[in-house]
Amino acid sequence: MPNRSVGTDKKSCGLEYNLPKGRGTAVILYNGTGSAIAKGDVMEIDYNSSTEGQEVQAIACATSTSIFRRVVVALEVVANGSRGRFCKKGICDAYVYDASTLAAGRHLEVLNGNNEFKDAGGTSRVIESAAVLREAYTASDQGANALKSVYLIGEEQSIKAS
């Protein structure tokens, strides 16, 4: 993990590093969303800014059936206008929402404009699969955003309309 304060260091934007204990890869991204990003929020990476220190940003997930997107998960609360750490691939806690219970091993997707994962329909990978649930989403979780351990696949995928 970088030693410097990522919130104010413009040079840290886009820096990738390994998470402790082989848990995966993280990246430092700028939050220009207009509001704070919560720990566990599911976002996507945007490379379209030319402003120094904001070149690589976390943005809300947008529908993309022809262009593939890279989904990330916030590892900490990131205030608007600052930089923070995001899981790019590997094990992290992310928000999951569904109307029914989900067993560990289910593939998860993110829908347009949402900041949580939803069931992608089974244990087989589909084009929208962004993560795999590592712990059950139980009856007490149903109908609510719940922080759950997931394995973020770390590849680009399609994002469906909600």
ABEGO torsion letter per residue (X at the ends): XBABBAAABAAABGBBBBBBGGAEBBBBBBBAAGBBBBBGBBBBBBAABABBGAABBBBBBBBBAABBBBBBBBABBBBBGBBBBBBABEBBBBBBBBABBBBBGBBBBBBBGBABBBBAGEABBBAABABBBABBBBAAABGBBBBBBBBBAGBBBBBBBX
